[in-house]
Amino acid sequence: MFFDIEVNDKKYQAKKGETILEALTRNGISVPTLCKMKDFSSTGACRMCVVEVEGIENLVPSCSFPINGQIKIKTHSPRVIKARKTIVELLLANHPDDCLYCIKNGNCELQHLAYDLNIRERIYFGEKNMHKRDKSSPGIERDAEKCILCGRCVRVCEEQMKVSAIDFIHRGKDVVVETTFRRGLNLSSCINCGQCIIVCPTGALYERSHIAVVTDALNNQQKYVVAHFAPSVTVSLAEEFGLKPGKDVSGIISAILKRLGFNAVFETAAGSDFTIMEEVAEFMERKEKENSLPMFSSCCPAWVQFVEEFYPEFIPNLSTTKSPQQILGKLAKTYYAEINNIDSKDIFSVAIMPCTAKKFEIQREEMTQEGISDNDAVLTVREFIRLIKLYGIDVKNIEPEFADAPFSAKSSAGKLLGVSGGTTESFIRTLHFKLSGKEMDDYKILDSRNVKGMHIFHIEINKTKFSFAVVNGMETLRQLIAEIKSGTLQLDYVEVMACEGGCVNGGGQLINVDEKSIKARSKGLYDIDDTDMIKVAHKNQIVLELYADYLDNPLSEKAQKLLHTSYSKKEVFL
């Protein structure tokens, strides 16, 4: 039921029961918020969205005030502006004065609000927050001095990611967002997904930077520095430089990395093809022996850590195949090093990733053999952009270049691993060929695309029915695991991406990006799949050559040593 409402002396349509903020947003009227997040219930905690409603004495929070009839609203009256300005001034009263050094400078919502409200001097002087920075985590750092208690990170961690690593502690003026007993993220249940960073409006949360170690390596003549970049990075970098969101800039990224001084540049999608080949072989062996099914995907390190912490009984169900990042890094330090007569100890491998959990993954004990780690550093998309700007590279005028052989060759199936459901789709394409000896009539598997929450579907290959589940984000995950544990749900293969949408919306991606741009990234990967000639991992020429000349075959002794790993129960101490 729609009816007329009056906003700033003009008529608009509102739906009964929706909040004032929802009605305003739908009608193109912008009201500032700090605690409000899309798809989350409103708390009205920050009060930045207050408006005047005729007949009500006090200002009302538009995010939580329902419309049940005709009302008159003022969104930017002098009284409203003064209230919002006072809120920001009070937040700034004990906020650090280090914008020049802050990682969020220029991209800070509190800074933008101060600018929009024309705050040019300090009005209130409060006792400064004095909190020690939490640098215990390999992926995420916390600076509680910059926290404005909006609660976004707490809600994302608890309601969306189902981890609850942080929460509000103490009361009144002593309230702070912290881990249990303030002992650090490394001792908490944090899975390093980085979604807290994405929603944080200030510089209170950010990734652990690897820029310094990367620049040191680039300037070290004794090091042979290689880089490889994830599929999702190729469709998310464009928007930062004013290009169309979702545009594939693989060639530009290759050119940038070579300009930065990397000795060799590869595409992680080549590693994705090896991941698919090994996962399919592993699944077929498990299916034949009816052992540890369903098999869980293991490409997402946040999901793997979630299993290790919360469901260790399902560790045997995790695929032992390494993620594309780790496979590409390992092959760079073994196969590539051997054919180019380079000592593997001299190779420094840098992964350009959309994910903060990848920083945790590279330092796992299981990812190091004989003192040599598969990868040495991970740069998020944000760090990569800072590195580009540090070196003064003109992205808009740089000529695209191909990645370097042999890991420039990749299938479009390998690129699909950057989007939720893409691993399953790529997996099924190769599984179908391995079981039937024939290619699929149509490579597109719509059941695995654009999944909301969770989707279960079935595919028949050679008269055998296989059951698949795609889990997009963590909200429905516990329900799925409960059904598997109870035996009420029988599945063969389960893909889980911790971040909604997959790597295109990872915790290392750009901040303050709208949903339309994220969808454009997914579409960009699907567009690549539509136009690419090689759509399956088992037709990638470098994959075939390496198995013939170096790895023997999937699940061979050498493949097991280089491309597989193991996982173990992780104790959450607090």
ABEGO torsion letter per residue (X at the ends): XBBBBBBGGBBBBBBBGBBAAAAAAAAGBBBBBAABBBGBBBAGAAGAABBBBBGBABBBBAAABBBABBBBBBAABAAAAAAAAAAAAAAAAABBBAAAABAABGABAAAAAAAAAGBABBABBBBBBBBBBBAABAABBBBAAABAGAGAAAAAAAAAAGAGABBBBEBEAABBBBBBGGAEAAABABAGAGAAAAABABAABBBBBAAAAAAAAAABAABBBBBBBBAAAAAAAAAAAGBBBGBBAAAAAAAAAAAAGBABBBBAAAAAAAAAAAAAAAAAAAAAAGBGOBBBBAABAAAAAAAAAABAAAAAABBABBBAAAAAAAAAABAAAAAAGBBAAABBBBBBBABAAAAAAAABAAABBGGBBABABBBBAAAAAAAAAAAGBBAAABBBBBBBOAAABBBAAAAAAABBGAAAAAAAAAAAAAAAGBBBABABBAAABGBBGBBBBBBBBGGBBBBBBBBBEAAAAAAAAAAAAAGABBBABBBBBABBGEAAABAABBBGBBAAAAAAAAAAAAAAAAABABABAAABAAAAAAAAAAAGBBGBAAAAAAABBBBBBBBBAX
